[in-house]
Structure formats: structure tokens, C-alpha cells
């Protein structure tokens, strides 16, 4: 299977997700060569709860994934922590919905959950934990304590960061992860369909969170970076900018 571990259903946090647009996005994701995605929607998106409620009423669900336009869709969240850093959480729809509801009082920046409180919360759930864009200047993970970093299942080799900082970011992230013995997986971080396929992971077929975690732990996967990554990310960013300007107007 070919999966992207870091994707978004909405165009931006301020713009509500549309289930019809999301379905079209999955068609584009499939056309790009993906067979699965994790929807790691921002925990403080405008309609995060409604999005997952509508998915439940609209799409078939088995094991721990939805089937949307022929794609496997695993549920997830991208959570900001108070000390700075973005935490990708991927799990069953029940667990993700429960976590999203718990975090509702923490959606404002002044109320972001502390990282150790989030880690304690997640101990009650069977979730995949990924440190998003760990070396991005605005939201890094390299200032956190070893005990925090060691609990991740993986770090995110981020498509946007590969575009912004250059292909050398791949080696930088791997070097960062190595002392903690944490694998590195690919995530496009896309909000716009053009960016699908910029980076993907080839894994054995997985239907559950446990199977995903086991494949990553055993490093039974391969990260593939598209030779067209720069074009895809740049085009997606420009389209996103134009759509956002139109939406705000």
C-alpha cells in the first residue's frame, strides 16, 4: 500500500471542511498513486467534530479505516502543544473523536495542552504518535526533553519542509531521529489536492493502527519522494492562496 501520513481535509483552519470536497480530494489522491491516507486534521479546525461525524454517516468503515473513493482513510489529528510542536495522532474513529472532544477547551493558543499532559492522555488510547515537521523553525521538536521525543512512533519527513528548506532536510531529520532510535515516515502536509503524491510511504497492506505501528517499528516500509515534489508543493501553495483570498473576500 502507498500511504501519506500527514494530510488535511480542509484548505485552512479558518475554512470549514466540506465532505463533498474531501471526497473529490480522495479521487485526486488515488490518481496521484496513493492507496491510503491519514487525515491529520488540525484539532482546532472550525468544524473538526462535524467533519468526523459526517464521515461516519456517509462512508463505509471496517477494521480501523474508512473507504472513500477507493482509498483507505485513517482518522487523525494534528495537535499543537503549549511548549511548541505539532503532534500527529492517528487512531480509530472512536478514539480520535474522543480525543478531539477532550481537546475542545484547548483550541485557543493560550490554552494549548502541555505536551506531558497530552502524552498522559494518549496512554488511554491505541494511537500512532508522530512528531510533525520536527525541524521546522516555527514549530520544532528539537528543544524538547529526551523522554518526550523517545515516546514517538515516528518523526515526519514533511513535504512542505523538503520544499522550503531543500532536499537536505531528509538527512537532517534522519540525523535528528537517530539518537532516539525513532523511524522517519513521509507526510505531504497537504491542504490542496495538487500536493498528493509529493511524498509517500510503501508499506505492506495494513488495516489497523497496530499493523501500521508494527510495519513502522520493523522498518518494513520505504519512503518515496517524488521528483516533482517542488512543483507539486509550489502549485498547491499558489492554488491554496488564491482560493483562500476568494473565500475571505
Order of alpha helices (4+ residues) and beta strands (2+ residues): beta-alpha-beta-alpha-beta-beta-beta-beta-alpha-alpha-beta-alpha-beta-alpha-alpha-beta-beta-alpha-beta-alpha
